[in-house]
Amino acid sequence: MTTKEEQQWFRKFYEGTFLVKGWQSRMEEVLQAVPDSDKDTVEELLSNLGEKIGREWARENRVRRINTAMIQNWGEDLRRFKKKGADVLTEELRRLDAEVDKILS
């Protein structure tokens, strides 16, 4: 993070606002659906992904490569995949991570 404004936006992404859940809340929702044996793996994937997405989204609109619509779509995907079990969720998190890496490269 290079500016105070970016830090504030990143915090909003992670913590949410009065009207919007943040990444932390979304992580907790997803992890509730994951068996204990898979929680560490899924939590690490979600944490790393949230860091990448949040840092890019927090940048100025004119330069960022991840926008709000993308985050909303990915959030819907995560909610859908968590219902399909830990294996599918883990696979989809890795796919999403690769997609984000491609966007950021």
Sequence and secondary structure as in RCSB ss.txt:
>XXXX:A:sequence
MTTKEEQQWFRKFYEGTFLVKGWQSRMEEVLQAVPDSDKDTVEELLSNLGEKIGREWARENRVRRINTAMIQNWG
EDLRRFKKKGADVLTEELRRLDAEVDKILS
>XXXX:A:secstr
  SHHHHHHHHHHHHB SSSB HHHHHHHHHHTS HHHHHHHHHHHHHHHHHHHHHHTS TTT S  HHHHHHHH
HHHHHHHTT HHHHHHHHHHHHHHHHHHH 
